[in-house]
Amino acid sequence: MIGLGEACALGSAATWAVGVVMYRRLGEQLPPLALNAIKSVIVLTLLLPTAFLVHGASLGLSSIEIGLAVLSGLVGIALADTLYLRALNELGAGRMGIVGNAYSPFVILLGVVFLGERLGAIQILGFLLVSGGVLLVAKPPKEWRTHPTHTLRGVMIGLVSVMLMAVAIVMLKRTLEHAPLFWIATLRTAAALPALMLLSSARGEWKRTPALSALPWKRILIAATVGQFASMLLWLAGFAYTDASTAAVLNETTSAFIVLFAWWMLDERPGRRGLFGMTLTLLGVVLMLRG
């Protein structure tokens, strides 16, 4: 039976896929650091009142736990999200989907080394099916294909971003099991925002950013609210209420969701390869849940 953690991990994959489709288009108009800073301001604006309403004013965290949340925000949002957006611009959604498959192996490796977690035989089979499925659906249809000049550089940037995401969540695993979820998410975002502002200013990205009145606010708000606010909370909840390895594998279904949403939102048909890949992915998810 599917539990709360598993449901949250799947929900995180679906909402993040919405964000990826949106961010792919937004990346044509906004540089990555500036885009990351803008969406982080929106997310923080949503998180602060939510944290007060749900948990009250008390954080209920030790100084070490606060430090871990801050460090996780710097690593997982300021660095990892920015690098992910940069790689998405260079590779396109399809190639980035392939690179993103490295996420769960990184989390599983870190979970085994630092958290003492293990996967059973059925779960390993499920992981292999999920990985095979997302590799299939990650091959983009013709409309998605890009021809970047620096493909190798894009792949390396993408791998680093995925590795940093894994590090950022595994370092918080024990804290998430008892900490107030919304305050953790708020601390992570609040820690990342100043760093993003400073880095984007230092790199001159604000000079290349359109005026506020000219920004595609509807798309930005959807991407930030669904693809970041909702996705991040579900992502953290998934790791809080189930094993890190299980949550990471279920997060891999993002690639299948990307294909579905691109079909629906961008009229990009996945073809037989994509449909077969999604079938493998869903079968792998069932095995993961049964394991």
C-alpha positions as CSV (number, residue, x, y, z in Angstrom):
1,M,0.0,0.0,0.0
2,I,1.3,3.5,-0.8
3,G,2.2,5.5,2.2
4,L,2.4,9.2,2.8
5,G,6.1,9.5,2.0
6,E,5.7,7.6,-1.3
7,A,2.7,9.7,-2.3
8,C,4.6,12.9,-1.5
9,A,7.6,11.7,-3.6
10,L,5.4,11.0,-6.6
11,G,3.7,14.3,-6.2
12,S,7.0,16.1,-6.0
13,A,8.0,14.4,-9.3
14,A,4.8,15.6,-11.0
15,T,4.9,19.2,-9.8
16,W,8.7,19.5,-10.6
17,A,7.9,18.3,-14.1
18,V,5.5,21.2,-14.5
19,G,8.3,23.5,-13.4
20,V,10.8,22.0,-15.8
21,V,8.5,22.6,-18.8
22,M,7.9,26.2,-17.6
23,Y,11.6,26.9,-16.8
24,R,12.6,25.6,-20.2
25,R,10.7,28.4,-21.8
26,L,11.6,31.0,-19.2
27,G,15.3,30.2,-19.7
28,E,15.0,31.7,-23.2
29,Q,14.3,35.1,-21.6
30,L,16.1,35.1,-18.2
31,P,19.6,34.1,-17.1
32,P,19.7,31.2,-14.6
33,L,20.9,33.1,-11.5
34,A,18.4,35.9,-12.0
35,L,15.5,33.4,-12.7
36,N,16.5,31.4,-9.6
37,A,16.5,34.5,-7.4
38,I,13.1,35.7,-8.7
39,K,11.4,32.4,-8.2
40,S,13.0,32.1,-4.7
41,V,11.5,35.5,-3.7
42,I,8.1,34.2,-4.7
43,V,8.6,30.9,-2.9
44,L,9.8,32.6,0.3
45,T,6.8,34.9,0.2
46,L,4.6,31.8,0.2
47,L,6.6,29.9,2.8
48,L,6.8,32.5,5.6
49,P,3.1,32.9,6.3
50,T,2.5,29.2,5.8
51,A,5.2,28.3,8.3
52,F,3.7,30.7,10.9
53,L,0.2,29.3,10.4
54,V,1.2,25.7,10.5
55,H,4.0,25.6,13.1
56,G,3.8,28.9,15.0
57,A,6.7,31.2,15.7
58,S,8.9,28.6,17.3
59,L,11.3,26.8,15.1
60,G,11.8,23.9,17.5
61,L,15.3,23.3,16.0
62,S,18.7,23.1,17.5
63,S,21.5,25.3,16.3
64,I,23.1,22.4,14.5
65,E,19.8,21.6,12.7
66,I,19.4,25.2,11.7
67,G,22.9,25.2,10.4
68,L,22.2,22.1,8.3
69,A,19.0,23.6,6.9
70,V,21.0,26.8,5.9
71,L,23.8,24.7,4.3
72,S,21.2,22.6,2.5
73,G,19.6,25.7,1.1
74,L,23.0,27.1,-0.1
75,V,23.9,23.8,-1.7
76,G,20.5,22.6,-3.0
77,I,18.9,25.9,-4.1
78,A,21.6,28.5,-4.6
79,L,24.0,26.2,-6.3
80,A,22.2,23.1,-7.5
81,D,19.0,24.8,-8.9
82,T,21.1,27.4,-10.7
83,L,23.3,24.8,-12.3
84,Y,20.2,22.8,-13.2
85,L,18.7,25.8,-15.0
86,R,22.0,26.5,-16.7
87,A,22.2,22.8,-17.9
88,L,18.5,22.9,-19.0
89,N,19.3,25.9,-21.2
90,E,22.3,24.2,-22.7
91,L,20.9,20.6,-23.2
92,G,17.2,21.0,-23.5
93,A,14.6,19.1,-21.4
94,G,15.3,15.7,-23.1
95,R,19.1,15.6,-22.6
96,M,18.7,17.0,-19.1
97,G,16.2,14.3,-18.3
98,I,18.9,11.7,-19.1
99,V,21.4,13.5,-16.9
100,G,18.8,13.7,-14.1
101,N,18.7,9.9,-13.9
102,A,21.9,10.2,-11.9
103,Y,19.9,11.7,-9.0
104,S,18.6,8.5,-7.3
105,P,22.0,6.6,-7.6
106,F,23.7,9.5,-5.9
107,V,21.0,9.5,-3.1
108,I,21.1,5.7,-2.8
109,L,24.9,5.8,-2.5
110,L,24.9,8.6,0.1
111,G,22.0,6.9,2.0
112,V,23.9,3.6,2.2
113,V,27.2,5.3,3.3
114,F,25.8,7.9,5.7
115,L,22.3,6.6,6.8
116,G,22.8,2.8,6.8
117,E,19.9,2.3,4.4
118,R,19.5,-0.8,2.1
119,L,17.3,-1.7,-0.8
120,G,15.7,-5.1,-1.0
121,A,15.8,-7.3,-4.2
122,I,12.3,-6.3,-5.4
123,Q,13.1,-2.6,-4.8
124,I,16.4,-3.0,-6.8
125,L,14.4,-4.5,-9.7
126,G,12.0,-1.6,-9.4
127,F,14.9,0.9,-9.4
128,L,16.3,-0.7,-12.6
129,L,12.9,-0.6,-14.3
130,V,12.4,3.1,-13.3
131,S,15.9,3.9,-14.6
132,G,15.3,2.1,-17.9
133,G,12.0,3.8,-18.3
134,V,13.2,7.3,-17.7
135,L,16.1,6.7,-20.0
136,L,13.6,5.9,-22.8
137,V,11.3,8.8,-22.1
138,A,14.2,11.2,-21.8
139,K,14.9,11.0,-25.5
140,P,13.0,14.0,-26.7
141,P,10.8,14.2,-29.7
142,K,12.0,16.3,-32.7
143,E,10.4,19.5,-31.3
144,W,12.5,19.2,-28.2
145,R,15.9,18.4,-29.8
146,T,18.5,21.0,-29.3
147,H,22.0,21.2,-30.8
148,P,24.1,22.9,-28.1
149,T,27.6,24.0,-28.9
150,H,28.9,22.8,-25.5
151,T,27.1,19.5,-24.9
152,L,29.8,18.0,-22.7
153,R,29.9,21.1,-20.6
154,G,26.2,21.0,-20.2
155,V,26.3,17.4,-19.2
156,M,29.0,18.0,-16.6
157,I,27.0,21.0,-15.2
158,G,23.9,18.9,-15.0
159,L,25.7,16.0,-13.2
160,V,27.1,18.4,-10.7
161,S,23.7,20.0,-10.1
162,V,22.1,16.6,-9.5
163,M,24.9,15.5,-7.2
164,L,24.4,18.7,-5.1
165,M,20.7,18.1,-4.9
166,A,21.4,14.6,-3.5
167,V,23.9,15.9,-1.0
168,A,21.5,18.7,0.1
169,I,18.6,16.3,0.9
170,V,20.7,13.5,2.5
171,M,22.3,15.9,5.0
172,L,18.7,16.8,6.2
173,K,17.3,13.3,6.3
174,R,17.5,12.8,10.1
175,T,16.3,16.4,10.8
176,L,13.3,16.0,8.5
177,E,12.1,13.0,10.5
178,H,11.0,15.2,13.4
179,A,11.5,18.9,12.4
180,P,8.7,21.3,11.3
181,L,8.6,20.9,7.5
182,F,7.6,24.4,6.5
183,W,10.3,26.0,8.7
184,I,12.9,23.8,7.2
185,A,11.8,24.8,3.7
186,T,11.7,28.5,4.8
187,L,15.2,28.4,6.2
188,R,16.6,26.7,3.1
189,T,15.1,29.3,0.8
190,A,15.9,32.3,3.0
191,A,19.6,31.1,3.1
192,A,19.8,30.7,-0.6
193,L,18.3,34.1,-1.6
194,P,21.1,36.4,-0.4
195,A,23.6,34.2,-2.1
196,L,21.6,34.3,-5.4
197,M,21.3,38.1,-5.3
198,L,25.0,38.6,-4.7
199,L,26.0,36.1,-7.4
200,S,23.6,37.4,-10.0
201,S,24.8,41.0,-9.3
202,A,28.4,40.0,-9.5
203,R,27.9,38.2,-12.8
204,G,25.9,41.2,-14.2
205,E,22.8,39.1,-14.9
206,W,20.4,41.8,-13.7
207,K,21.7,44.0,-16.5
208,R,20.6,41.3,-19.0
209,T,17.2,40.7,-17.3
210,P,14.2,42.5,-18.8
211,A,12.4,45.2,-16.8
212,L,9.9,43.8,-14.2
213,S,7.0,45.0,-16.2
214,A,8.2,43.1,-19.2
215,L,8.7,39.7,-17.4
216,P,6.3,36.8,-18.2
217,W,4.8,36.9,-14.7
218,K,2.0,34.4,-15.3
219,R,4.5,31.7,-16.3
220,I,7.0,32.7,-13.5
221,L,4.2,32.5,-10.9
222,I,3.1,29.0,-12.1
223,A,6.7,27.8,-12.3
224,A,7.5,29.1,-8.8
225,T,4.3,28.0,-7.1
226,V,3.8,24.6,-8.6
227,G,7.3,23.7,-9.8
228,Q,9.1,25.0,-6.7
229,F,6.9,25.7,-3.7
230,A,4.7,22.7,-4.0
231,S,7.4,20.5,-5.4
232,M,9.9,21.3,-2.7
233,L,7.5,20.7,0.1
234,L,6.4,17.4,-1.3
235,W,10.1,16.5,-2.0
236,L,11.0,17.2,1.7
237,A,8.0,15.4,2.9
238,G,8.8,12.4,0.8
239,F,12.2,12.1,2.4
240,A,10.7,12.8,5.9
241,Y,8.2,9.9,5.7
242,T,10.0,7.2,3.8
243,D,13.5,5.9,3.2
244,A,15.8,8.3,1.3
245,S,16.5,5.5,-1.3
246,T,12.8,4.9,-1.9
247,A,11.9,8.6,-2.2
248,A,14.8,9.1,-4.6
249,V,13.7,6.3,-7.0
250,L,10.1,7.6,-7.0
251,N,11.4,11.1,-7.7
252,E,12.8,9.6,-11.0
253,T,9.3,9.4,-12.4
254,T,9.8,13.1,-13.2
255,S,11.0,12.2,-16.7
256,A,7.7,10.4,-17.4
257,F,5.7,13.3,-16.1
258,I,7.7,15.7,-18.3
259,V,6.7,13.8,-21.4
260,L,3.1,13.8,-20.3
261,F,3.0,17.5,-19.5
262,A,4.9,18.4,-22.6
263,W,2.3,16.4,-24.6
264,W,-0.5,18.2,-22.8
265,M,1.0,21.7,-22.5
266,L,3.3,22.0,-25.5
267,D,1.5,19.5,-27.9
268,E,4.7,17.4,-28.1
269,R,3.7,13.8,-28.7
270,P,6.0,11.2,-26.9
271,G,5.6,8.4,-29.6
272,R,5.9,4.7,-28.9
273,R,9.3,4.9,-27.3
274,G,8.0,7.5,-24.8
275,L,4.9,5.5,-24.0
276,F,6.9,2.3,-23.5
277,G,9.3,4.1,-21.2
278,M,6.4,5.5,-19.1
279,T,5.1,1.9,-18.8
280,L,8.4,0.6,-17.5
281,T,8.6,3.6,-15.1
282,L,5.2,2.9,-13.6
283,L,5.9,-0.8,-13.3
284,G,9.1,0.0,-11.5
285,V,7.2,2.4,-9.1
286,V,4.7,-0.4,-8.3
287,L,7.6,-2.7,-7.4
288,M,9.2,0.0,-5.3
289,L,6.0,0.4,-3.4
290,R,5.5,-3.3,-2.9
291,G,9.1,-3.8,-1.8
